[in-house]
Amino acid sequence: MAEPDPTEGRRSDDPPPRLETRGLTIAFGRKTALDGVSFSVRAGEIIALLGDSGCGKSTLLRAVAGLEQPSAGHVLLDGRAMSARMPPEERGVGMMFQDYALFPHLTVLQNVRFGLHRWSSGEADAIAKARLEQVGLADRASSYPGTLSGGESQRVALARALAPGPRVLLLDEPFSNLDRRNRDRVRADTVSVLHATGATALLVTHDPEEALLVSDRIVLMREGRIVQIGSGADLYRRPTSHFAANFFGDLITFPSRCMDGVARTQLGAFPAPGTADGALVLSCVRPESITLSDPGAGCPARVIRRRFLGAFSELILAAEGLAEPLRLTVANDISTREGDIVGLHVDSEASLVFPIEPD
Ligand SMILES: Nc1ncnc2c1ncn2[C@@H]1O[C@H](COP(=O)(O)OP(=O)(O)OP(=O)(O)O)[C@@H](O)[C@H]1O
């Protein structure tokens, strides 16, 4: 698939993007970690780099920082191409890594003001205190990192990364060291600090839910390439490939054949405009787009199991003509019982049809 043109839709009098990569390519020996990656980020945007382990997310982050030298392509900041070896601090790029890398022998305040060489001592103190205030840790300024919780350490690292006012902040899996209970809160706090400071951020994650929660747009990657760029709603509702559709949430997929611009499926006719008659395609639907109707309407299915799950119930259904059972969640007041026959109905607007991709 062609990579999107990062300059598309831009008028000549628009300011250049805060960050842009053009055809970025990086290989380690025979392994191509990035293969012609082009995308752009507007000032103030939070972008999630999302993809499976090994798809090149961290390499892309490191290339933006100037820590990996591309064999082809460029990184541009505010429209200016960076020379390959220019270090992060000269680029005006800040970084925050999984382990926070706080200096244990320095106080919280000293950690936050550590990189502020360009300011006088008094100014550096004032900036560091203001950043600590922003992350809600002003009262821990004279504590040492060893006395902080995981969430507090993350906030100190965020304050330190933001202190010099970087043009772009790079965050590599910033929440992966936190337990689930803390993660939700720290994640929400981080996003509100990023928004409050107007920071432009590139955040690496392999978790689609996290990408949806924290970012304005998502760059979905696979094997060193960009698969799709868009808002979370774009990627979820209008995925351009089966890979992208399958990455987000549950997806029911079954092969079917096309005729007259529709895929004829067990669950109804799914629009597939422009597809050749007789072509084999992957027809897909998300479970939440399937509704139950009375038997006789829609695709007949038998309820194999019903489980109470608190806020809702789960039905496992065997649908006529489908090899795999379907798993649907329904409101508790729906009276369907195990053994019942129901009709399944799919809103054709919510159906997805993709060509069969080579592996
Ligand atoms: N310094 C290196 N030397 C050799 N191979 C490398 C190096 N850095 C990365 N790679 C390889 O490049 C590919 C992309 O790695 P990268 O770390 O960017 O992926 P990732 O998407 O960030 O993965 P993860 O989510 O597991 O961190 C992988 O196959 C990795 O093994």
Ligand as a Chemical Component Dictionary entry (heavy atoms), coordinates in Angstrom:
data_LIG
# 
_chem_comp.id                   LIG 
_chem_comp.type                 NON-POLYMER 
_chem_comp.pdbx_formal_charge   0 
_chem_comp.three_letter_code    LIG 
# 
loop_
_chem_comp_atom.comp_id 
_chem_comp_atom.atom_id 
_chem_comp_atom.alt_atom_id 
_chem_comp_atom.type_symbol 
_chem_comp_atom.charge 
_chem_comp_atom.model_Cartn_x 
_chem_comp_atom.model_Cartn_y 
_chem_comp_atom.model_Cartn_z 
_chem_comp_atom.pdbx_ordinal 
LIG N1  N1  N 0 20.471 -1.987 17.743 1  
LIG C1  C1  C 0 19.870 -2.944 17.037 2  
LIG N2  N2  N 0 20.585 -3.920 16.435 3  
LIG C2  C2  C 0 19.979 -4.896 15.717 4  
LIG N3  N3  N 0 18.646 -4.971 15.525 5  
LIG C3  C3  C 0 17.880 -4.032 16.106 6  
LIG C4  C4  C 0 18.440 -2.973 16.893 7  
LIG N4  N4  N 0 17.436 -2.188 17.333 8  
LIG C5  C5  C 0 16.289 -2.730 16.849 9  
LIG N5  N5  N 0 16.550 -3.833 16.118 10 
LIG C6  C6  C 0 15.556 -4.673 15.407 11 
LIG O1  O1  O 0 14.766 -3.810 14.620 12 
LIG C7  C7  C 0 13.393 -4.194 14.682 13 
LIG C8  C8  C 0 12.560 -3.043 15.236 14 
LIG O2  O2  O 0 12.906 -2.888 16.601 15 
LIG P1  P1  P 0 12.185 -1.796 17.544 16 
LIG O3  O3  O 0 12.839 -1.876 18.891 17 
LIG O4  O4  O 0 12.185 -0.489 16.874 18 
LIG O5  O5  O 0 10.701 -2.373 17.593 19 
LIG P2  P2  P 0 9.517  -1.961 18.577 20 
LIG O6  O6  O 0 8.305  -1.876 17.723 21 
LIG O7  O7  O 0 9.876  -0.757 19.375 22 
LIG O8  O8  O 0 9.438  -3.237 19.489 23 
LIG P3  P3  P 0 9.091  -3.360 21.084 24 
LIG O9  O9  O 0 7.629  -2.980 21.218 25 
LIG O10 O10 O 0 9.334  -4.809 21.351 26 
LIG O11 O11 O 0 10.019 -2.447 21.812 27 
LIG C9  C9  C 0 13.340 -5.441 15.532 28 
LIG O12 O12 O 0 13.388 -6.569 14.691 29 
LIG C10 C10 C 0 14.617 -5.356 16.372 30 
LIG O13 O13 O 0 15.054 -6.634 16.727 31 
# 
loop_
_chem_comp_bond.comp_id 
_chem_comp_bond.atom_id_1 
_chem_comp_bond.atom_id_2 
_chem_comp_bond.value_order 
_chem_comp_bond.pdbx_ordinal 
LIG N1  C1  SING 1  
LIG C1  N2  SING 2  
LIG C1  C4  DOUB 3  
LIG N2  C2  DOUB 4  
LIG C2  N3  SING 5  
LIG N3  C3  DOUB 6  
LIG C3  C4  SING 7  
LIG C3  N5  SING 8  
LIG C4  N4  SING 9  
LIG N4  C5  DOUB 10 
LIG C5  N5  SING 11 
LIG N5  C6  SING 12 
LIG C6  O1  SING 13 
LIG C6  C10 SING 14 
LIG O1  C7  SING 15 
LIG C7  C8  SING 16 
LIG C7  C9  SING 17 
LIG C8  O2  SING 18 
LIG O2  P1  SING 19 
LIG P1  O3  DOUB 20 
LIG P1  O4  SING 21 
LIG P1  O5  SING 22 
LIG O5  P2  SING 23 
LIG P2  O6  DOUB 24 
LIG P2  O7  SING 25 
LIG P2  O8  SING 26 
LIG O8  P3  SING 27 
LIG P3  O9  DOUB 28 
LIG P3  O10 SING 29 
LIG P3  O11 SING 30 
LIG C9  O12 SING 31 
LIG C9  C10 SING 32 
LIG C10 O13 SING 33 
# 
